[in-house]
Amino acid sequence: MATIQEVALRSRVSTATVSHVINESAYVNPKLHARVMKAVRELNYQPNAMARSLRTKKTKTAGIVIPDITNPFFADVVRGAEDILLQAGYTLIVGNSDGETQKEEQYYRTFCSKQVDGLLVVVAPADHPPEYLRRHNCEAIPIVYLDRLYRGLRGDGVTADNSGGSYDAACHLLALGHRRVAIITGPLQLQNARMRLEGYKRALDHYHVEVDNELIREGQFDVRSGYDQTKALLSLRNRPTGLFVSNALMTMGSLRALFECRVRCPEEMALVSFDDILWFDLSRPSISAVSQPAYALGAKAAEMLLKRLSGRLTGRPRHKVLETELLVRDSSNCHRELAEEKTQWTDVAY
């Protein structure tokens, strides 16, 4: 492996100049800069990151823990965070907790042992904040929570407007004349799941519709629970005519259940999802959805983390809430061509 001395020799400059070019720590004449970079490429020189971190006390790395790497929402969150951190010269390391607190803690401790400069965390469902997060020293390693928050945890946070988005979705169904509107929530240990349920109840109150607990079903933010809870709702003697599902994966499960039971959408069941993914606009019927800015969630969280690391953000933890947008498509709109043509369900690959 090439050394900094060999790069300096080939580019005919001092090792200090090579260091300034590699670390961008001082101005270097453009011609000398180009010569050094040419030598770096020719020799395939790789700076010793460990030695540099010992010298600077910074590793230029950040860790992010997410619950489900296969969920398109979290893929967009990671991409947003990565793009911002990469521009600032940071490398992002990803850990997938599978929604398990024990696995989440394992990644947390691994990242801390590798001396990451900062942490981004989407917490796993739990009845109480985990002890290791309650004891976390935010001054030593800044932490930003994304999408989900726990009361009593120190650290910055970036979330979508869960209550407002759900309120808009439920009001949309109620405005169409539906009075038996069901909801499939996420795990109610999570604040974002509780806020989505709160928005749904607030919409019912606005339309003077009583809450019917048999229309409230708790899912787990996964395909299987969306399928199972939709089947349970369809088995009711007085089943709902409108369905609000609290994330995209559960909506996929709901679609399969509706297809298997030959329930036409939107004629027999109007459907709205919290979360929008690409194929929702391409399926037939297209799926109405509350679009939350997944990429922006990751990007804003990374920006907040960088401000903490640079000292531009100090003091009490900050919480930023990003707006959502209701996208009305065929699955909830009986007045469009879909309803007039009595279009039947088509199978969707899962």
N, C-alpha and C positions, 0 to 999 in steps of 0.2 A: 504494500500500500504506500502510495506517495506521501511525502512529508511536506510541511510548509517550507522547509529549506529548499527542497527540490523545485517547488513552484517558484520560489524567489529566484533561484539560480536560472531557471529556464526563461523567466520573464524579465530578468536583469533588473530586479528591484530588491529592496530590503524585505525581510520577513515582516517588519512593521507595516509596510505598504500592503503586502498580501493580506495581513490581518485586517487592515482598514477596509480593504475591498470586500473581503469575505463577510465581515461583521457590519459593514456599512457604518462604521464608527467615526469616520472622518472623511473630508473631501479628498478625492484623488483625481488628478488630471485625467480626463476622458481617454487619452491615448494610453496612459499607463494602466488605467482600469481595464481597457480592452485587452491589453497585453497579458495582464494577470489572469483574466477570465479565460483567455485562449489557452494559457498554460494549465489552468485548473481543469479544463475539458480534456486536453490532450493527455494529461497524467491521471485523469479520473480521481482527482484529489477530493477526499471527504474530510471536512473538519472534525476534530475530536470533540463531539458534543459533550461528553462527560467531563473532559478537562475544562471546557468553556463554562459549563454549569457550575463547576466548583469555584471557578474564578469570579463569575458574575452573580452567583447565587440564584440564577434563573435558568430554567430548562427550555423555555419557549415552547412548552407543551401544555395542553389543557385536556381534561378528561370529560366525557359525557356519558351518562348512564341513561338508557332508554328501556322501556318495558318490553317492546316487541319490534325487532328490527324488520320483520316482514310486513308490518303495518305501513302503508304508503304515507300516512300522516307523519309518522316519526322519521321516515326516510327524508321527507321534505324539511323537517325540523333540523336534522343533522346537516343536511346540505346547506341550509341557511347559516348555521353556526360555523360550519367549515369554511365557507366562502369568506366570511368576515375575518375569521382568525387567520386564514392563510394570507390575506392581504396584509395583516400585521406581522407576518413572519412566524406565526405559531402553527404547530402541528396538533391536530385533534385526534385523540384516541377514543374509540367507541367501545362501550360495554353494553351487552344485552342482558337485562335482569330476568327476562321472562315473567315480569310482574311478581317476582319473589323477593321479599325483603332480605333473606339470607344471601341470595346471589348478588343483590344490589350492594349489600355491605361488603361482600368479597371484592367487588370491583372498586368500591370506594377505598378500601384499605390498600388495594394494589396500586391505584392511582396515587394515593398519598405517599406510599413507600417509594414510588418512582419520582417523587417530588415534582408533580405537575404544578404549574403556577396557579391554576384555577380549575374550578369544577362547574359543570352544568349537570343538573340532575332532574329527571322526570321520575318522581317517586312511585314506588309500587304501592298497591292498596294495603292498608293496615289500619287497625282500630285506633292506634296511637302513634305519634311520631317516633321513629326508632331512636333508641338511646344514643347511638353513634352520631346521628345527625343533630340531636339536641346538644351534644357535647362538642360539636365541631367548632373549631376556632376560625372564625371568618377573617380575622386579622392576618392569620398565618397563610391561609389558602382561601381566597374569596370564592363564594359559591353563589350560583344563581339557579333558582328553581324554575322549571318551565312547565307550563300547561296545568300543573297540579300543585297546590300549596297545602301545607299543614299549619294550623294555628299553633303559635308558640315556638316556631323554628326561626332562628335568625338567618338572614340571607335575603338577597334580592330576589324578585320574582317577575316573570313575564307570563301572562295568561291571555286567553281570548275572553270576550264578553260572553261567558257561558249562559248567564241568566238572560241577558238581552237577546241572544241568538235563539234560545229556546222559546222565549216569549213571542218573538216574531213568527217562529214556525207554528206554534200552537194557535196563535191568533189567525194565521193564514187559514188553517183548517177550520177553525170556528167561524170565520167570516164566510166560508163556503157553505155554511149551514150544518156542518157536522156538530152533533152534540154528544156523541159517544166517541171521544177522542182518547185513545190509549197512548201510553208512553212506555218504552223499554229503556230503563235507566242504565247507567254504568254502576259499578260497585259503590254503594253509598258511603263507604269509608272515605272515598275521595271527595275533596271539596268541589271539583269541577262537575262530578256526577250529581252532587246535592244541589249545586247552583242550576244545573239544567232542569232538575225536577222543580226547583223553586220557580223558574221562569215559566214552566208549563202550568203550575198551579196559579201563578199570577194571571196568566192569560184566561184560565177558566173563570177566575174571580171577575175579571174585566167583562166577560160575557155572561156573568151571572149563571154559570153552570157549576153545579155542585161537584166536588171531588168524589170520584167513585174509586175506592181502593182496589177493587178487582181489576181496574183498568191500568193500574200501576204495577209494572213487573220489573224486577231487578235483574239486570244482566251482568256480564263480566267483561264487556268491551271486546268480545270475541265472536266469531261466526257462529259457533255452536249455541251460545246462549241466546243470540238473536233468533236462531231457528226454533229453539225449544220454547222460548217465551211467546213467539208469534203463534206457534201451534197451540199453546195454552189459551191464548186470546181467541183464536178461531174456534176453540171448543166451547166457548161460553154460549149459554142459551141466548143471551142478548149481546151478541158480539159487537165490537166497535166498527164504525164506518170510516174512521180516520186513525192513522197510526204515526206516531212520532218516535223515531228510533235514535238513540243518543250517540251513536257513532257509526262510521262507515262499515266496519267489519260486522257489527250486529245487523246492519241494514242488508248486507249480503246474505246473512242467514235468514232474515225476514223474507227476502225475495224468493229464496228457495222454498220456504214454507208456503208462501202464497201460490207459487207455481205448482207445487205438489198437490195443494188443496183446490186447485183450479179456481182460485179467487181472482176475478178480474180487477185490474188496477188501471185507472182510478174509479171505475164504475161501482165496484163493490167495496173497495178499500182504498182510500186515498193515503198516500205515503209520503213522508218527509224525513230526510236523514239529517242528523247533525254531523257534519263532515261532508266534503265533496271530493270525489276522486274522478280521474279522467274519464273512465268508462261510464259514469253515471249520465253523462251528456250524450253518450253514444248508444246506450241500450234502448230497447223499445219495450215499454215506455221509458222515456228518459226520466231520471230520478230527481225530484225536487230536493234541494239540500241547503242547509246553512253552511256556507263556506267560511271556514276559519283560516286565517293567514298562517299556515304552518311554516312556510319558508321564513316569513317575517318574524315569527315567534323565535326561531333559532337565531336569526340575524340580530334581532334586538337584544336577546339574551347575551350573545357574544359581545355586542357593543357595550352592554352594561358591565360585563366581566372585564373587558379591556380598560374601561374607565376606572374600575376599582384597582386594577393592577398598576395603572399609570398614576394613580392618586388624583385623577380628575373628578372622581366621585368618592366622597367621604361621608361619614356620619351614619345616620339611621338607615336601615334597609329600605329600598324603594320597590314599589310594585307598579308595573306598567300593564295596562289592560288594552288589548287591541280589538278593534271593531270587527264584527262579523257581517256577512251579507247573505240575505235569503235569496236563493236562486229558484224561481218557480218554473217547474218543467211539467211534463205530461203526467207524472205519477200522482199529482195532487190537483190537477186542473181539469175538471170534467167538461169544461166549456170549449175546449180546443178540438181540433179535427180528430184527435185520437178517440174521443168519446163518440163523436158523430159517426165515425166509421166502425165503432164497436171492435176495435182492434183487440185481438186475443194476445195472451202472454206468449212470448217466445222463450225457448230455453236459453239459459245463460251458463257458460262454462265457469266452474268454480275450481 
